[in-house]
Amino acid sequence: MTSTLAPTATPLPAEWRDFFALTKPRVMSLVVFTGLCGLLAAPGSIHPVLGFTAILCIAMGAGGAAALNQWWEADIDAKMKRTAKRPLPAGRLRRQDARDFGMLMSGASVFIMLVAIHWLAALVLAFSIVYYAVIYTMWLKPRTPQNIVIGGGAGAFPPLIGWIAVTGEITAMPVLLFAIIFIWTPPHFWALALFVKTDYADAGIPMMPVVAGEKSTRYQVLAYSVLLLGVALLPWIIGGTDLIYGIAALALSALFVALAVPVGLRTSQPEDNMKPEKRLFGYSVIYLFALFTALVADRMVLS
């Protein structure tokens, strides 16, 4: 892979903050939160030390995969305003250091999960790392506008892994938690892509607004938002949750659809700085935190 980064004889001195930035801490906060919710909502119990270890492994695995993502995409990040100040394109880290850090974090997370928890949780964690770092980053993202749809599974594993850490098995409920994040990812990410489309075009990434156009992307944002409403209610419909989650899922998802309508049906772009798209993107993050909080509350209060 040929580098197009600006040549530097010696990278600027790296700080711990640069390595921490490789883990994409904002994304990791959501990963850790949903993984913790999956662990807390699962039937049964786990020793607090083992529970902490499982969540630590999820965080390490996510951070390692994110570092490998930035190692591979350093050239692309340098072309995008949104990512140009990351440690690699800014020249504060050597690419091989980012690669080694990512591999160390990823390998350690799987090994500790295997030794401290059990093989199934370690296996799913390993697959989630490969899914994000290889299947999504190296294969899907540069080749197809469906990268976010198929690649949405990368961020959907944490609650599944948290649940498995407690129960040791894969059942319908954790699969539905996976499905919620999987369906949530396209409208969340495409809302962002709509107002940073130029960045993706400049970097040559075939994101949906760049390849299929804004009109098609907007329709798909609305379609996936409606689908999310149905999927979010399934844990309640199958009896896996009680009233607290059911009411929260209905209200939160209905608001999601309401915010997606002006994005999906918009035919022109008045000079309002893409407010509907930014509003939906911002709410989509709140939505996931609120929905999974309701899941845990439902379990704690009514179990």
Secondary structure, DSSP 4 states (H G I P E B T S, - for coil): ----SPP-SSPPPP-HHHHHHHT-HHHHHHHHHHHHHHHHHSSS---HHHHHHHHHHHHHHHHHHHHHHHHHTHHHHHH-TTTTTSTTTTTSS-HHHHHHHHHHHHHHHHHHHHHHT-HHHHHHHHHHHHIIIIIIIIIITTT-TTHHHHHGGGGTHHHHHHHHHHHSS--HHHHHHHHHHHHHHHHHHHHHHHHSHHHHHHHT---HHHHT-HHHHHHHHHHHHHHHHHHHHHHHHTTSS-HHHHHHHHHHHHHHHHHHHHHHT-----SS-SHHHHHHHHHHHHHHHHHHHHHHHHHHHH-
